[in-house]
């Protein structure tokens, strides 16, 4: 009887995982010059963009023609979804590897972070130089993870950074896992979908 119940559960496991994936990824939406497959609509947050820009080093702020932030509600275990778009007044200064490293450094500086580890991979998005950053660490009594995509479009002097952040804390259930593998897989599929200017 237990074996039959297990077989019935396995029968629905794959369709259920596909349903969860389809809840996260849908048809592409246009966000700030990028095409992104994500089911929840992005909204521009100009108040946050102004606040972040006010905290920037004056030299950096002077290099920007425009700075915009777009945000979407998280789903399927992903808590924060954000796109930063930076348009420069002249040629983009600084290299993309430094931008990727600084992204990681900003997380590591947060209170409660322990045992951080990350990878940075070179890639291309629609022919543009890009970096994929995978991050994970302990934070307080749980785990935090993130997937970032940084793209530099040197034709338009525009840089993009798409951020997907997820975390888990231990639950009352002793068998519950704090593994972030499922959330990371879904986040990576969203990053895989990104295209420039489509």
N, C-alpha and C positions, 0 to 999 in steps of 0.2 A: 504493500500500500504506500509506504514511504517512498519507495523507488518510483512508483507511478507519479506521485506528487512532484518529485524532483524532475522527472522527465517533462511534466507539464510546465513547470517553472522554467526549465531550459528552453522549451518551445517558444515562450514569450520573451525570453531575455534579449534576443537579438532584435525583434521588432521594437521592444521598449527602448533599447539603446538608440535605435534609429529615430524613434520619436523624440527622445531627448535631444539628439543632434539637430533634428529639424526644427526644434523649438529655439535653438540658438542661431542656426544658420538659415537664412531665407534668401530671397532674391536680392540682388545687389542694390544698395542705395548709394547715392552720390553725396559725399561728405567733404566739403572743403577742397575739392579737386581730386579726391580719391574715390574709387569704387570699392565698397566693402560689403561683403555678404554677412549681414547681422540682422536678426529678426526685429530688434527693438530700434525705433528711430533715434537718430542722434539729434540733439538740440544744441544750438550755439549758446555758450555761457559767457557773454561779454563782460559781466560784472567780475567773474573770476579772472578772466583774461586781463582786465585792467589792474586788478589787485596783484596778480603775479608779475605783470610788467613793471608795476611801481616798485617791486622788490628787486628787480634786476639791477646789475651793475650799470651805471650810466653809460659806460662805453658800449656795452652790449645793447642796451636799449636804443642808443643812437644808431646802431647798425640795422635796426628793424624798421621796415616800411609798414608792416602789419603783423600783429600777433593775435591769433584766434584759438579758442578752445571750444571743442565740441564734445558733448558727453551723452552717453546712453545708459539706461538702467542695466544693471547686471542681470544675468539669468543663468540657470543650470550650474550654480556654484561659483560663477564669476561675479565678483562684487563691484568692481570699478572698471568702466570702459571709457576711455578718453582719447581724443585725437588733438594733438597740438600742431598748429600750422604756423610756420614762421616765414615771412617774406622779407628778404634782405634788400637794402637800398642799393647794394653793389654786389660784387662777387661774394659768395658764401665764404666766410672766414672760418678757420678751424677745420680739422678733418673729422670725418664721420666716426672714426675709431675713438677719438677723444669724447665725442658726444655719447657714444655707447658706454664708455667707461664712466662718464659723469652720471649717467642715468643710474647705474648700479651704485655708485658712491652715494647718491642722494637717498637711496633706500637704506643702505648700510648705516647711515647717520641717524636713522630713526631710533627712538628709545626702545629698548627691549630686544633688539636684534642680536642673535647669537648664531654662530656657525654658518655664515653666509657662503654660498657658492653659486657660480654663474658660468655661462658659456656665451661667447660672442661669435657668431658665424657671419662670414661675408656672403652676400647674395646680390641678386639683381631683381628689381621690380620694374616691369615695363621698360627695361633697358637702363634704368637708373641705379646708381650705386646705393646699396642698402646694407643694413646690419640687422640680424635677428639676435635678440638677447633673451636668454632663459635664466631665470633667477629663482632661488629657493633658500629659505633660512628658517630657523626657529625664531619665534617672536612671542615673548611672554610665555604663556603656557600652550601655545599652538604652533602652527606652521603657516608661513606666508610664501606665496609664489607669484611669479609674474612672467608674462611674455610681452616683449616689446618689439616693434618694427620701426626702424629709423630709415627714412628715405631722403636722399638729397637729389633734387631736380635742379641741375646747374644751368639748364636752358632758361628757366624762369626765376632762378635764384630763390628757390623755395625749399624748405626742409619740413618734413613731416615726422611726427612720432606718435604711433598708435600704441596705447598701453592697455593691457588687460591684466587685472590683478585679482587674485583669489587667495583664500585662507581657510583654515580649519582649526577648530579647537577640540580637545578631547570631550567626549560626551559621557553621559552616565553609563551608557552601554559599554561594557569592557571589551566587546568584540568589534566595536566601531574603529575604523581606521582613520588616521589623520593624513593618509596619502593624498597627494594632490594630482596624481596621475590622470584621473578622468578629466578634471578641470583643465589641466595643461593640454591634453589632447584636443579638447574642444577649442581652447584659445588658439592653438597652433593652426587649426583649420580655418579660423577667422583670418589669421594673418596670411595664410596661404592664398586667400581669396582676393587680397588687395591688388588693385591696379591703379596706375596714375593716369589721370585725364580721360577716363572712360565714363 
